[in-house]
Amino acid sequence: MNAKKKDEPSFEEALVELEGLVESMESGELSPEDSIKTYERGVALGRVAMKALDEAQQRVQILNDDEDEPQDIEPDDS
């Protein structure tokens, strides 16, 4: 498994936190300064989620590429 920063959330954790940030911002109750901080955190979480998706896509691509290669399988003579 890839080494992660200790403070970097998982994909699922990032999505849950992002949903909470969106709700906070949509409520209109944040001060302008808190709105900026919330937005900055959202951008950071979005990057974490995109990185996780890119890594998953690369893994799927590798698996698909492996399937496209011819397999040297000997027939069973039993």
C-alpha positions in Angstrom: 0.0 0.0 0.0 1.2 3.5 -0.7 2.7 5.5 2.1 0.4 8.4 3.1 1.0 11.5 5.1 -0.4 10.8 8.6 -2.7 13.8 8.5 -4.0 13.0 5.0 -7.6 11.6 5.1 -8.7 8.6 3.1 -10.9 9.1 0.0 -14.1 8.4 2.0 -13.0 10.6 4.9 -12.3 13.5 2.4 -15.7 13.1 0.8 -17.5 13.1 4.2 -15.6 16.2 5.3 -16.2 17.9 2.0 -20.0 17.4 2.4 -19.8 18.9 5.8 -17.9 21.9 4.5 -20.4 22.5 1.7 -23.3 22.4 4.2 -21.5 24.9 6.4 -20.8 27.3 3.5 -24.4 26.9 2.1 -25.8 27.8 5.5 -24.5 31.3 5.1 -23.6 31.5 8.8 -19.8 31.6 8.4 -17.9 34.8 8.7 -16.0 35.9 5.6 -12.7 34.7 7.2 -14.2 31.3 8.1 -15.6 31.0 4.6 -12.2 31.5 3.1 -10.6 28.9 5.5 -13.4 26.5 4.8 -12.9 27.0 1.0 -9.2 26.4 1.4 -9.8 23.2 3.3 -12.3 22.1 0.6 -9.7 22.7 -2.1 -7.2 20.6 -0.2 -9.7 17.8 0.4 -10.7 17.9 -3.3 -7.0 17.4 -4.2 -6.8 14.4 -1.9 -9.9 12.9 -3.4 -8.7 13.5 -7.0 -5.3 12.0 -6.2 -7.0 8.8 -4.8 -9.2 8.6 -7.9 -6.2 9.0 -10.2 -4.3 6.3 -8.4 -7.3 3.9 -8.6 -7.7 4.7 -12.3 -4.0 3.9 -12.9 -4.4 0.6 -11.1 -7.5 -0.3 -13.2 -5.6 0.6 -16.4 -2.7 -1.6 -15.4 -5.1 -4.5 -14.8 -6.8 -3.9 -18.1 -3.4 -3.7 -19.9 -2.4 -7.0 -18.4 -5.6 -8.6 -19.7 -4.9 -7.4 -23.2 -1.5 -9.2 -23.3 -1.5 -12.7 -24.8 -1.2 -15.4 -22.3 1.1 -18.4 -22.8 -1.0 -21.1 -21.3 -0.3 -24.7 -22.1 -3.3 -26.9 -22.8 -4.0 -29.5 -20.2 -3.5 -33.0 -21.7 -5.5 -34.9 -19.1 
